[in-house]
Amino acid sequence: MSVCQNLEPKKVFGFFEELTKIPHCSYHEKQISDYLVNFAKKRNLEVIQDKALNVIIRKPGTKGYENKTPVIIQGHMDMVCEKTEDSKHDFSKDPLELRVVGDNLYATNTTLGADDGIAVAYALAILDSDDIPHPPLEVVVTTAEEVGMDGAMALDTSLLKGKIMLNVDSEEEGVLLTGCAGGINTRTIFSNDLISKSGKCIQLSVTGLLGGHSGIEIVKQRANANKLMGRLLFELKTSIEFNIVKINGGTKHNAIPRECIASITLKNDSDISKVNTIVKKMEEDFKSEYRVTDPGLTLKVSDCCCTNDDKEFTSKRTSEVIDFLVASPNGVQNMSEDIKGLVQTSLNIAVIDTTKDGIEITISIRSSMKSLKYEVFNTLSVISKMLNAKLEKLTEYPEWEYDPNSKVRELCLNVYKDLFNKGAEVSAIHAGLECGLFKETMKDTDMISFGPSIYDAHTTNEHLCISSAERMYKLLLEVLKEIN
């Protein structure tokens, strides 16, 4: 029995339920990509499947719309695959177990994949219809969006003819996204400069922080565990001799680190009392600074778990690492002048790893302006050089800058108001969207992003508002109808 059979729009939710039966975790999209190809062939629609498994499906304009401006409907086919600890679900073969709770659609003990399965379902419903008026369409469904937008990076955009793009990968109804941040992920490497370990080994920890997404939640000004550890070590270094044995903090480049742990060796065992005093004072300072954003913040001194085989970094290298953590900017750097409340440029000291090659510090830079993105990158380059470290650029993705002359934005605003008797909000996102990649090679294409309300995306509590999905489908159909 279909869980979605009574949900409206029926065709949209019918296709969405079909999609949830097909495995489509990031990097495992072959089955769903082939499903889209077969869907198109059965309906005699032109279809392209590239080496990255991206799919482009073309459909001519309906009667009276044949010569209208071609429109691209764009989304991604992969989903974040997470499940509860006790779940036995196998994402490689098991269909998702859907359930309706009030006005929301969930998957039981797993992510739902409404991000971005709802975009694909919208597109399939339109492609399958013979009574929806629309201009010539190009439905573009990409792969591996959730793990770095790999599919969009690999797509040959010269294949596309559309001059208007409707990206359906936003998660808040009534918010029209008109820009996104670009980014550079960097790694600063302090090579090994080691000596035999000596002195009393202790461990320092910064824990209890809230963390969060380094793009969406950077505006909340939450504490960064790696930055706080740098400040703590700098304060200790002013009155105590010690060397770093190892330091590790954070787990992902796009997450504000919630904890950082450093092992150090004291040259004088008697300095432990000084350490405890300084740590207590710094904890008081940090708790005062972040009493609102991170009330659970805790600093701790404990015995070290170093082995006799461990070595320590020299005093010079120890100071260089500490100075880098203190000197490096972190957090919000400036705000947008176009969109109130939007962060324009930020960076996140995301991960510190002590490896066999040395100490590596990964920093994620974001900006909606390329020049400001590179200003931050150049700042890190200068600091790294001054402190005898090597800066590497790991990855880069382009920004989608706000276009004050966008016609599709004005159309969507007018249609939204006519349909729902209220105004939509024009905004942008301080994170990456595929629109940024498309805009880089399709500069004359007018773009906008919108979608229904999706809550707790990428978690096992992910759920889609059913009535919102219906309203945003109406918006999509009306925009297609009104496009000139």
Disulfide bonds with the S-S distance in Angstrom:
Cys25-Cys81 1.97
Cys201-Cys304 2.41
Cys304-Cys306 2.50
